[in-house]
């Protein structure tokens, strides 16, 4: 599935003439792994998001990230929050990338991080089980502040 992301390298492989550099950092060829994992812009967002998570995820490509996200690291609720957070990160990076293409502007990574935290909070509030331990609720508030 990860190989189907319509990044610039994939568009070039199917014959379209497009500039291959990543619009987020301008340093490397835009591949799925680069855009969503390795780009310095994404790394800044991830570092800020992981600051309160007390996790040190180690992955270099989307396949490794998927494997890491499906390994339980804590209770079920916390795993779901972490998965939601990474899904929201990928979605917001893709939106930012497309905004950069079509509107020529790029938000500061702190704005993207705040949007991700808001999106996660709204999503979790909408689906939070009734029986969540207080320590997990406190943890959720802490990581989203």
N, C-alpha and C positions, 0 to 999 in steps of 0.2 A: 504494500500500500504506500509506503513512504516514497517509493520511486515514482509515484504518479503526481507529486506536487509540481505544478507548472512553474518551476524556477527557470531562470535564464539559460542554464546549461541544458536543460531538457528541451526548451524551445529551440535552441541552436541545433540540437541533435535531430530534431524533426524538420530542419531546413529553414527556419525563420532567421532573418538577419537582425539580431538584437545585440546590444552591448552586453558583455558577459559579467562585468563587475557588479558586485553587491552594492545596492544603493544605500544601505544602512551604514556601511563602513568605508566603501570605496576601495578596499584593499585586496579582496580576493574574488574569485569566480563565485557567482551565486549558484550554489547547489543547495539541495534540501538540508543536508547536514550543516553546511556553513550557515545558511540563513537562520535556521532554527536552533542551532546548538553552538557553533563555533565563532560566530560573528562577535566582535567586541561589543557592539550595541546590545546584543542579546545577553552576553556574559555580564554586562553591567546590570541589566534588569534582573537576571537570575541571582547575582550576588546580593542585590538589595532584597529580593524576595526571600532568599535563604538565610538572611542574617538572623532572623528570629526563629527559624525553623529548627535549628540545632541539628541539621542534617548536612552532610557533605557529599552530595551526589557526585559520582565520578562516571561520566559517560562522554564519549566523543562523537557518537552518531545517534540517529533517531532509533535505530534498532536496539542499541544498548540502553537508551533512555526508556523505551517501552518495556524492556525486560526489567529494569530497575524499578519502574513504577508498579509492576505487577508482583513484586516481592514484598510481602507484608513486613513493614519495619516497626509497626506499633499496632495499636488496636484498630479495629475496622473503621471506626469513625475518622481517626487521624489519617489513615491510609487514603480514605475517600477525599478528605480535604486536600491532601498533597496531590492526588491525581487531578482533582478539580483545578488546583492552582497551576499545575503544569499545562493542562489542556487550555486554560484561560491564557497563559503566557503564550503558547503557540498561536492561538487564535489572534491575540492582540498584536503579536509580531507580524503575522500575515497581513492583518488590516493596516498596520503602519507601513509595511512594505508597499502595499497597493496604493495607499494614500501618497506615498513618496513618488510612485510612478505617475499617478494621474494628476496630482496637485502640486508636485514638486516641493513639498514641505515635509520636514521630519520633526516630530515632537522630541523634546528632551526626554531621556529615558526615565526620569523621575515621574513625568506625567503618565507614561505608559504603566509604570509600577503602581501608581495611585489608581489608575483605571482597573488594573488587574485585581488589586485588593478590594475595590468596590464591587466588581463583578463577582468575585468569589464570595464575598460577604452576602450579597443578594441571593446568589444561588444556594448557598448553604442554609441561609435563613428560610428559604422556600421549601427545602427538603429535609431539614434537620429532624431526626427522629425524636420522639418525645422522651425517650429514656437515654439521654446523654449525660454522662457523669459531669459533675461540676468542674472537676479538674480539666476535662476536655473542653468544656465551654470557656474556661479561663485561658487555656492554651490557644484556642481559636481567636479570642479577643487579642491576645498578646501578639500573635503572628500577623494579624491584620492591622495593627496599629502602626 
